[in-house]
Amino acid sequence: MSFIYDEPEKIKKIYIKELPVLINESNELVCIPHSPDKPVIGVVGQRSSGKSFLAHGIIDRIYWYWGEPLISMNDLTHESYIWSTRNKMKAQVKILEKYGEKPMPLPIAYIYPYFKGFKPPEHEYISMSIPFEDFLKNSPYFLRLKQSEKYLDLNLRYIIDCKTPEEIQDILLDKIKNRSIVNTIMASMYRYLNQEITDFNSPAPAYLDISNTSDFDAMSDFEGMQYDLKEHPVSKREYGPVKMTEEEKEFIYSEFKDNKIIRDFSSVDFDKTKSYYWLYRSRYNPLLALVRQNLVPVINTEQLLSKPYFHPYMYYLLDTIIHNQSRDYYFESHKIPIWIHLEEVTRIASTQLKEKTSQKLIEIAQTGRPLRMGMIYVTQDYNKVDTIMRSQTTYLFTFRFKDKSQASQIKSDMGLAEYEEDEILHLKKHQVFASTTDHFVIYSPDGTRYTTDKSQKGRSLPPLSQHKSPGAG
C-alpha cells in the first residue's frame, strides 16, 4: 500500500510492504511485517467491542496488499455478505484516504454445506457436499462406531467405490462374519446417508472444476489443466464460473491482468515427481477451487452448527486444506500460502471441546511455515481458546474485557506487565491493545520506520470493503 505523511509545506508518499492494522496513540501506523512464516493472529474482546471490524480490515489487506488466498471458515451471522461491496462509509473512507488507501470490494463467494432440510438463503451461494470416499476415510469422526470401527477400517478399500447402500452392506457381510457388527455399521452409515451430506446421494457438488473458468483467464493461466480419468474414474462435473458483480470484476481484472501465473511443465519428469493426478488435476474441493479463482470463500455454518456432524465436517474441511498445501503441485510449486479465518473459534476448538478439530487447528498453528498457512481467530472468550493455540499466537489484538481473568490470562500468555493488564481492563469502546511475541513495524507521521516488540494501544484502521456491524440489518 502507499502511505502518505506530512512534512512542512509538502506531502510525500512512500510504499510499504507490511500490513497496516491500527493507529496508535502517537498517531503512528502500526503494522504486521510480511514473512514466509505465517503468524497466528488473535482478535479477542467482549461482544460489540470492535473485534470483527479489525479482523475484517486484516482480511481485506491480506488479499489486496499481500495477494494471499484466504478462507473464512465459520460465518454464523451473514456478516460477510456485504464485504463484496467497497467501503462507502464517509468517515471511514476519509481515514483510508488519509493513509493513502482506497475502498475496494472483497470478491467473496458464499458456500453452504448441504444437508437434508437445508434452507437456501435469499442471496447467491454455492452449496457443497463431502466426497463419499473422504467421508469413509474420516468415518471414525463421523460414525463414532467404537468397537466396530476397526472392522470398517479394515474393509474401507472394498466399499469406497460402491454406488448403493445395498452394495456396501453385501460387501461388508461378505468380509465381516459377525452380522450384528455389520448392522451397527450400516445403521450409523444410514443416518448420514439419509442426511445427504455426501456426494453419494447429495444434489450438491463435492468438487468444482476450474477448467471451465474462461472468465478468469485475466487472473491465472489454466491452460494445460487436464482431468485425470485414471485416478478418478467418474463423470467429469461441469460448473461454470461464479457470478461476480461488475464492481468486483472491475477491481479483479485491473489488479490481476498483468500478473498472470505462467507455469512451465516442459522440464518436469512426471514419473519422478508428484502423481499425474496431483500435477494436472482440475477438480478441487469447492473452497480450494474458489481460491484458485482468486475468490475468497466464506463458509456459512449457521444451519450446520446444530447438527451432530458439525465438528466432523469442519475436521474434513481443515484436513482437506492441509493436505492440499502439502500435495497439490500448483499450490506447492508456487509456494502459495493460505490463511484461515475463524470467527467464534471456540465453537470449533476450545479447552472444553474434546474434538478432533482442535488437533487440526493446532497442526496449522504449530507448522505454519512448512504448510504455508496463517490463521486469524476471533473470540469473545480468550480463556477458552485451546492452550496450544494461545501459546502459538504471534499477534494478539485485545478489545475491552470486564472480566479480570481474561486480562490476566492475556498478561500471562503474552508476557505483559501489571500496568498493561490494567490498561486492557480500562480500554474504551473500539479501543484496541496490541501485543506480540515477535515485533511490529511502525511508521511515524514524518515517515520514519522502526520496529518494536512493545505493546501498542490505539484504534483500528477501517476495512477496505463494507462492514456490517453485529446486529445491523
N, C-alpha and C positions, 0 to 999 in steps of 0.2 A: 504494500500500500504506500501511498505518498503521505508525508507528514508535513504539514505547514506550520511554521513557527515564526514568531515576530522578532525582528531586530529593529533598532531605531531607524525610522524612515524607509524601511523596505521589508518585504516578505520573502522568505526563502522556502523552497520545497526540497525535502530530502526523501529518499525512498528507503523503506525499512523492510527487512525480511522476517521480522518477528511478528507475533500475533498480539495485537493490542487488546487489552481486556478492560482496563479501568483507568480513571483519572484519580490520582491520589490527592491528599490534602495540600500538597505543594504545587498543584496544577501540573503535575508531570504525568506522562503517558507510561503506564505500567504494562509490560509485555511479557509473553511467554516465548522463550527462544525456540527456534526451529532446530530439531535434532532428529537423526535417524532412529534414536532410541525414544520411541513414542511414550509420552508420560501417561500416568493415571491422574485425571483431574476430577476432584470432588467439588460439588456445589451444594452446600448444606445450609439449613436455617428453617425457622418456623414458617408456617403457611402464609402465603401472600407477602413474603418479605423481599422478593426480587430474584429468587433462585432461577426460575425458568427464563427470565429476561436476560440474565448474564449468560446462562448456558446457551441460549438461542444465539446470542452475539458471537460466542466462540464457534458454534457450528457454522454460522454464515461465513466467518472469516477463514476457517479451516478449508471450506470448499472453494471460496473465491481467491484467497490470498496464497494459500499453500497448494491449492489444486489437488487436495487429497480426498478420496472417497470416504463417505460416512453413511452409516446405517443407524436410524433411530428405532430402537427395539421395543419400546413399551409405551406407546401413546395411549393413555386411558381416557383422555378428555377431549379429543379432537382439537387440541390447541395448535397443532402443527399445520392444520389445513390452510390457514391464512398465510403461511410462510411463502406460498407460491406467488405472492404479490410483493412489490417493493415497499419499503417503509414510507408511509405517507403522513406520519405524524409530524407536523411542522416543527415543534420544539425539538424533537429527536433528529430530524433532518438537519436542522441548524447546527446541532452538536457535531453530527457526522461531517458536515461541510467545513466546520472549524478545523477539523483534523485531517482534511484532505480526502475524506471518504465520500462515497455517494451511495444512495439507496439502490439495492439490487434484489430482485426476487430470487428465492431459492427453488430450484427445479425439483420439487418433491413428487413422489408417486406413492399414493396411499395403498397399502396392502392389508387385506383382511384374511386371516386364517379361516378357511371354510369348514363348517360342520353342519350337520342336520339341524334345521331350525334357525340357522344364521339369518339375521335380519339385515338386508342390504341398506347401506347409508343412502342419503339423498344426493351425495356428490359422486364424482367419478372415482373409481377404485379398481384394484386388481385383487381377485381372490386367489388363494393358493391352497394346495394340499401337500401332504408328505408323500414322497415316493414309497411305495409299498415295501421295496427292498430295504430302505432305510428304517422304516417302521419296524421291520423284523429284526434288523441289526441292533436296534435300540429297544427291543422288546422287554428287557429287564426293567427299563424305566417306565414303560407304558403298562405292561401287563401285570407286573408285580406278582409273579407266579410262585414265589418262594421255593418250595421243594421241587416243583415241576419245572422250574426254569432251566435246569441243566438238561432235561430231556428235549426241550425245544431248541436250546442252543446247539446240541449235537446234531440236530436234523434240519437246521436252517437252510443249508445248501440244497436240500431236496425240495423245499417248498417255495423257494424265493421266486421261482418263475411260474407259480401256479396262477390260474386265471379265475378260479372259483373257490369258495369256501369248501365245497364238497371235495374238490380235488385235494385241498390241503388236508382235510380230515382223512381221506383214503390213504394218503402217503404216510401220515402220522400213525394211523392204525397198523400200517404195514411195518413201520420201523419201531414202534413202541408197543410192546405186548400188553402193557397194563392199560386197559380201556378207560379206567377212571382217570388216569393221568391225561389221556387224550381228551376226555370230556372236559376236564378242568381247563386245559389249554384252549380248547375251542370255545368254551363258554366265555372266557376272558377275551378272546380274539373277536368273537361276535359282537361284544359290547362296543368295540372300537370300529369294527366294520359297519355296524349299524349307525354309527355317528358320521360316517362318510368323510373322515378326516384324511384318508389316504387316497392316492390315485387308483387304488384297486377298484373303487366304485364312486369316487367323488367327481362331480361335474367341474371342479376347479382344477387348474393345471398344477402339476408338481414341478414343471420346468417351463422356462420361456426360452425361445430360440432367437439368439441375437443375429442369426444370418439373414433375417428378414427386416433389418433396420436400416434401409437405404436412406431414410430421412436423417440419420445421424452420421452420415459419411463425413460431414464437416468436423466432427469431433474425433473420430477414431477410424482407423483403416481396418475394415473387417474382411478385406479381400483375402482369399485363401482359406478362410474358415470353412471347415467341412464337418459333416456329421459322420461319426464313426458307427456304421451299422453293425460292425463286427462286435464291438464292445456292448452296444445296447440294441439288440435286435427287436425293436418295437417301432411302430409307425412314428415318423417324424412329425411332431406337432408344429403347426403353423400359427404364429402370432405376430400381428403387425406391431408397429411402433406405438409407444404410449403417447396419448394425446397430450399436447402441451399448449399453453396459452401463447398468443402471439408475443406477449411481453417476455415470456420465458425464452421463446425461440430467438428473439432479437438479442438478448443478452448471451445466450449459449453460443450462438453462431459467431457473434462478434468476438467473444473471448477465446474460442477454440478453433476458429477457421484456419489459423496459421500455425496450429500446434498439433498436427496430425502425428499419430504414433506409427512409425514405419517399422515393420518387422521383416527381417531377412532370414529365411529358413534355409538358404542355399548351402550353408556350411554345417548344418545340423545333421549329425548321424542319428537317425531315428532309432536304430536298433540299440544304441548305447546310451540314450537319454531317456526321458520320460516316455511313458507308453504313448502310442499313437493317439489314443483317445484323449489323454490329457493335453497333448500338443495341439490337436485340431478341433477339440470339442466346441460346439456352438450352443449346446443346451446347458443351461445353468439353473440352479435354484433361482426363483424369481427375484430374491434380494440381490444376488450377485449378477444376474442378467441386467437388472436396472443400474447397478453400479457400473457395469461395462458400457452402459449407455450414458454415463456421466450424469445420472439422476441420483437423487437422494431418497432411497426407500424409507418409508415410515410405516412401521407395523402398528396397526391399531389393535390393542388387546382388550378393549373394553368388554366385549362379549366373551372372549376366550378366558378371561381371568377367573370366572366362576366355575369353569369346567375342571373335572378331576385330572385332565391331561394337560393343564396349563404348563406345569413345570417340565414334564417330558417334552412338550412341544418346544419350549424355549431351549431346552437342552439340545434337541435336534438342530435348531437353527444355529446356535452358537458353535456346536460341533462341526456343522457344515462349513461355516465361515472359517474356522480354524483350519480345517482340513484343506480347504481351497487355498489358503495362504501358503501352505507347505507343499502342495501338489500341483496346482494349476500352472502351466508353463507361462501363460500370458502374465499373470499376476507376479509370479516368482522372477521371471527373466527381466521384467521391467521394474522390479523392486517396488511394486505398488503397495502402499500401506492401506489399511482400512481402520477407520475409527468407529467405535461402538458407543452410541449414546443411550443411556439407560435412565429414563425418568422413573421416579419412585423405585429405586434399585432394591429396596428391602422387600418388595413384593416378589422379587426373583431370587435373591440370595441375601441372607442375613444371619446373625448369630442365633436366631431362633428357628430358622428353617433348616431341616436336615435333608436337603435336596441336592441332587447331582449337579444342578445348575451352578451351585456355589463353586464346585470344582472347575467348571469351565471358565467362570469369571476369574478365579484365582489363576488359572493357566494363562489367561490373557494378561493379567496384571504382572505375573512373575516372568513371563517370557515375551514381553512386548517387542524387544528388538529382533530376535530371530523370526517371530511371526509377523513383524511389521504392523503391529496392532496397537492402537491407543484407545483409551477409554475415558468417557465423560459420564460420571454418575451424579444423580441428583436425589436428595432425600430430605425429609423433614426430621428424621431421627438418626443422627450420626452414630449414636451408641449401638444401634442395631446393625450397622454395616459390618460385614464379615471382618474379623480381626486381621486376617492376612491382607485383605484388600485395603484396609486402613493403613497397614504398615507399608504398602506399596504405593500409597498416594503421594504423588510428586508435588502437586499444586492443590491447595485447599482454599476455596473461596467461601467464607462463612458470613451468613447474614444473621440477623438478631435471633437470640435464644433467650427465653426466660428461665429455662432450666439450667441451673448451675452445673449439673452433672454432665450436660452436653459440652459446655465450655471447658470443664475440667478434663474430659476425655480428649478434646482437641488439643489442649495445652500439653497433655502427656504425649500424644502421638506426634505432634509437630515440634516438640521441644521449645515451647513458648515460656515466657516469663510470667510471673504472677500478674503484673500490670497489664499484660496482653490478654490474659484470661478475663480480667475485669473490663477491658475495652470491648471484648466480644459481648459481654452481658449488658453493655450500655450503648450498643450500636443503635442508631436511629433507623427508621424505616427506609429501606433501599440503600442503606449504607453497607459496605462490604469490607470485611477484614481478610486480606490475602496473605497466606503463609506458604512456605515452600521448603522442601528438603534439598532443593537444588539452587537455582538462582533466578531472579527476574532481570529483564533488560529494561532500563528506564531511560526515557527521553525527556530532558528538561525543556522548559518553554523557549530557551535560547538555542535548542537543537543539540545540546550536549548529550552524548550517550554514555551510560555507565551501567555496570552490573552490580547487583546486591543480593544477598540472601536474607536481608532483613524483611520483616513483615510490612505490609502496606495497608493503608486504610483509605477508602475513597468511595467513588460511585461508578457503576458500570457504564461502559460505552453502550449506546443503543445498538440493537441488531440492524443489519442492512435490509432485511426483509420485514414485513409487517408482523407485529407481535400481538397475540391475543392474550389479554390478561386473564388469570384464573377467574372463572365465574362470569366473564363477559359474554354477552350474547352473540 
